[in-house]
Amino acid sequence: MSEFERTKLEIDLRNFTSRNFIRPSDCRNITQIQFYVRELCLKIDEYESRFSYVPAWAHSLLAQYNLVQNKLVQVEFKNA
């Protein structure tokens, strides 16, 4: 895969996430964050299977969503 193709894939994925997702720090609902985690996992799997390439920042974004999800679960657990 050429550098041009990688750059195009990164731009396409960046555009997808900026249009369809909100920042992890803005998520306040456990259902919402679970939706974003699931959708991002599906997108990462798609890129891996179709292009054998996933930008490193996509995994980083997934880690940020997982961190927020874990915090929300912990707060929910404390409240229960």
TALINCOR-V984604 format. One record per residue. RES is the residue in one letter. SS is DSSP state (~ for helix, > for strand, _ for the rest). PHI is phi in whole degrees, 0 to 359 (999 if undefined). Layout:
BEGIN
res=RES ss=SS phi=PHI
res=RES ss=SS phi=PHI
END
This chain:
BEGIN
res=M ss=_ phi=999
res=S ss=_ phi=281
res=E ss=~ phi=297
res=F ss=~ phi=298
res=E ss=~ phi=295
res=R ss=~ phi=297
res=T ss=~ phi=298
res=K ss=~ phi=296
res=L ss=~ phi=297
res=E ss=~ phi=296
res=I ss=~ phi=295
res=D ss=~ phi=298
res=L ss=~ phi=292
res=R ss=~ phi=298
res=N ss=~ phi=297
res=F ss=~ phi=300
res=T ss=~ phi=291
res=S ss=~ phi=289
res=R ss=~ phi=283
res=N ss=~ phi=253
res=F ss=_ phi=242
res=I ss=_ phi=255
res=R ss=_ phi=297
res=P ss=~ phi=304
res=S ss=~ phi=291
res=D ss=~ phi=270
res=C ss=_ phi=281
res=R ss=_ phi=236
res=N ss=_ phi=237
res=I ss=~ phi=296
res=T ss=~ phi=294
res=Q ss=~ phi=298
res=I ss=~ phi=293
res=Q ss=~ phi=296
res=F ss=~ phi=298
res=Y ss=~ phi=296
res=V ss=~ phi=298
res=R ss=~ phi=297
res=E ss=~ phi=296
res=L ss=~ phi=293
res=C ss=~ phi=298
res=L ss=~ phi=297
res=K ss=~ phi=293
res=I ss=~ phi=296
res=D ss=~ phi=298
res=E ss=~ phi=298
res=Y ss=~ phi=296
res=E ss=~ phi=296
res=S ss=~ phi=284
res=R ss=~ phi=279
res=F ss=~ phi=242
res=S ss=_ phi=55
res=Y ss=_ phi=206
res=V ss=_ phi=226
res=P ss=_ phi=300
res=A ss=~ phi=298
res=W ss=~ phi=294
res=A ss=~ phi=293
res=H ss=~ phi=292
res=S ss=~ phi=296
res=L ss=~ phi=297
res=L ss=~ phi=298
res=A ss=~ phi=296
res=Q ss=~ phi=295
res=Y ss=~ phi=297
res=N ss=~ phi=296
res=L ss=~ phi=297
res=V ss=~ phi=295
res=Q ss=~ phi=299
res=N ss=~ phi=298
res=K ss=~ phi=296
res=L ss=~ phi=294
res=V ss=~ phi=295
res=Q ss=~ phi=295
res=V ss=~ phi=297
res=E ss=~ phi=297
res=F ss=~ phi=294
res=K ss=~ phi=296
res=N ss=~ phi=286
res=A ss=_ phi=275
END
